[in-house]
Amino acid sequence: MIQLLFYFVMVMIVALFRYLLFDAVDPELLGAAFLFPVGALVLYVLTKHFQKKERAYVPKDVKGWSFYHLQRSFAVPKPLFEGDQKRGYLKRYYESKGRFIIGEMVSSNWYVSMEIKVDGDLYQVKWYRERWFSRQEHWEIVRNGELIGQARTLVDLRRIAKLKEVIEFHIGNRTLQTAANTVTNTVTSTITVTSGEAAIGKLKRNHIVSNVSAMEVRNRDHEAMVALILHHFYFK
């Protein structure tokens, strides 16, 4: 939506320069320019519709944890269920309006910060970058206002060659890793989370044509859930 408005402004600037320099007005250019705000309005209406669907989600025949995910850019809480019991919510947020605008203009996985509430625990996963020209992304993990860990993407030639997405988490005295295959990430990819060599959870679409994301984790492991959700929003 913001991209379309940006394109509208750019085309109008070009049209203004043409008029000032050449005393020429291009009706076709102006007509095309106004298609951008019309498209932005349509996207805005669709976004509001998607927000209502996400907020109204109630799982059907999903035994584990689940949430309904139609869009990942806008900071609207998505209810988090275990079976048919609402247990919390998750949402993406931006530290500033500037980051929101840049993220929308460049890439929807820029500045991914998350707020996740499970039962009585509120987790904040705060994005930061140690070096501006690094391919690695970093996050601080805060639970109920207390810093409990950090996370970072693991991007290197070996993993790129294996077509793997990986995030490593250090939470307390635990090290977790989430991983997924980049080849199938658009539809059927399963995100796994491991502690050492042990698989402790996974996240995947509930159905190939569904927007419901379903999670299974051992012992209601909240940190494993946070790890899976961050991976889902950053890479998917």
C-alpha positions, -999 to +999 in steps of 0.1 A: +000+000+000+028+025+009+047+014-022+017+024-044+014+058-028+052+063-032+049+054-069+020+079-072+041+107-058+071+098-081+049+098-112+034+132-102+068+146-097+078+134-132+046+150-146+054+183-129+089+184-142+076+177-178+052+206-174+078+230-160+106+221-184+087+214-216+053+230-209+038+196-217+011+176-200+007+139-207-029+128-199-021+091-202+007+096-176-016+114-152-044+088-157-020+060-149-007+079-119-041+079-103-044+042-106-018+039-077-040+056-050-070+036-062-050+005-058-038+016-024-074+022-013-084-013-025-055-028-005-065-008+026-100-022+024-087-057+019-063-053+048-092-043+071-111-073+059-081-096+066-077-081+101-113-089+110-109-125+098-077-129+118-093-115+150-124-137+145-105-169+141-117-199+160-100-233+153-118-262+139-105-297+145-070-284+155-058-302+186-025-283+192-016-247+191-028-226+162-033-191+148-047-176+116-022-158+095-033-137+064-008-108+067+024-103+085+031-066+081+004-048+102+005-048+140-029-064+146-031-090+174-038-125+162-054-148+188-034-178+198-053-210+206-045-244+221-073-266+208-104-245+211-091-225+241-078-190+235-044-189+254-030-155+242-021-136+211+008-127+189+015-096+168+042-079+149+052-044+159+076-017+148+098+004+171+090+035+150+068+047+121+100+052+101+108+015+104+073+006+093+075+027+062+109+014+053+099-021+059+068-017+037+088-001+010+118-025+009+109-059+023+083-072+047+109-091+067+128-060+077+126-049+114+106-080+125+098-075+162+072-097+179+049-095+209+036-128+220+014-135+251+009-170+263-012-175+294+003-150+319+037-145+301+043-116+278+073-121+254+088-093+234+112-102+206+131-070+198+149-067+165+184-051+162+213-053+139+249-053+152+264-041+119+244-024+092+261-043+063+258-077+079+235-104+066+228-116+101+198-104+120+196-102+158+169-101+185+167-096+222+141-118+240+123-102+269+098-120+292+076-099+314+100-070+312+131-091+319+158-098+293+161-136+291+180-143+259+190-134+224+185-148+189+203-145+156+200-158+120+227-181+109+236-172+073+266-187+057+276-203+024+271-238+038+236-232+048+228-213+017+241-242-004+218-266+016+189-242+011+183-239+049+168-211+070+182-212+105+178-190+136+197-198+168+183-188+202+202-185+235+175-184+263+188-188+298+210-219+298+193-233+267+203-232+231+175-237+206+176-237+168+148-234+143+152-246+107+132-249+075+139-258+039+138-227+016+127-247-015+093-255-001+088-225+022+059-211+003+034-239+009+045-271+025+076-263+045+077-274+082+096-253+107+113-274+133+128-264+167+155-284+184+173-283+217+207-300+212+199-330+191+163-334+203+134-322+183+110-304+206+085-288+183+073-279+148+051-254+130+034-259+096+002-250+077-027-270+090-037-277+054-021-270+020-048-244+011-053-231+047-039-200+063-040-216+097-006-222+112-005-252+136+022-258+162+032-288+183+056-283+212+066-306+241+054-297+276+038-264+265+073-250+260+067-213+256+102-204+245+100-231+217+067-215+206+083-180+206+112-194+185+088-210+159+066-179+156+096-156+151+110-179+124+076-181+107+072-143+106+108-136+095+112-161+068+077-170+056 
